[in-house]
Amino acid sequence: HFGSRFSRRSPAPARRHRVKNRLAIMSTPAPMWGLSAQNSKVMPPRNFNIASKVQKSSIEQPLSCRVHPVAVLKILDAFVRRPEGAKRIIGTLLGWISEGSIVDITDSFPIVHRDTDEQAYMDQDYHKQMLALRQKVSPREVVVGWFATGSEINPLSANIHKFYCTKESQFTATAVLPGPVHLLVDTNLSGQTFGMKAYVNVRTAAAENLLQFHEVPLRVQTSAAEKSGISQLMQARRANRDAVASGQGPKDIASLDGFEGGLKELLGLFRRIQEYVKAVQSGKVVEGDMQVGRGLTQALLTEPVIDVEAVEQLCANSLQDALMVVYLSNLTRAQINIAEKINQQFNARAD
């Protein structure tokens, strides 16, 4: 375990807050993470420079993060199910580095911990066991950082970040990601939108004890299947709301035809595109959007142009093949039944 007492100084021009941290060794049970058992001396005071904005410097790496919606949903679910009296939750982020300098955060899981005003306690064994189970399912996913709920980085977050910088967290530093990513999720909804920020620590050559958190670009990456699923859920919510408003009973999501709804949505998009193209051709829209035109051209050229007669011939051939398979299956079944009856009659005469 470790205890911390901090004092804040006035903010720097770059909106940095200096925090003085005193680390002290305390005798506690093994499962909770603290300082290393080999370190029997009290560590000297360390200064942490916590930044809440991107720092413009020449050594800043062009690093960005993409978080998967499943990871965010697990964080929110863990926050809703947090123990009584807990103000926040923390946990581990899993993912990999792709496309050069992009960190993909694909999964997450919470860690058993307890926060006080001056101390933070974390179950290290639980972290190792959960990580081993996750890697059995997806060996590609590795530890890329950790998350916490809240609107700002506090001094205890700097101490927890120190654990994820060690080998005990099984985080492996690389040239692209020299330190773990810290994802801050604002569950208090202090802003107008749902806030998520990603930070990385940058070492200072002049002072090794100075830990700086720099904000990096972050965006939520969704696939087409996930967008379709979310659209289906939103459609079910609207249908349920309309049914309740009209005095009818609530509708079940199973009663909605997802395929039919997807076709209607696609048809609506086609009509919007057709109206926009006609408006551009007729001069109602003075200057058409070049990006929209390029996107339509790319979408049309993606699929090959097939003649209607060729499509009908292809469907007819496929139908004939399917009927032939059904005929052969029925013929085989009839032969098996005849063979079984012959065997039964033969065995009855032999007895």
Protein Blocks (a to p, Z undefined) as FASTA:
>chain_A
ZZdddddddddfkopacdddddddddddfklccddfklmbdcddddddddfbdcddfkbc
cddddddfklmmmmmmmmmmpcehiabdcdddddddeehiaccdfbdcdddddddfkbcc
ddfklmmmmmmmmmmmmmmbccfbdcdedjbdcfklmmmmmmmmpmklopacdfklmbcc
dddddfkomambdcdddddddddfklmkbccdddddddddddfklmmmmmmmmmmmmmmm
mmmmnopacddfklpcfklmmmmmmmmmmmmmmmmmmmmmnomambacfklmmmmmmmmm
mpccddfklmmmmmmmmmmmmmmmmmmmmmmmmmmmmmmmmmmmmmmmmZZ
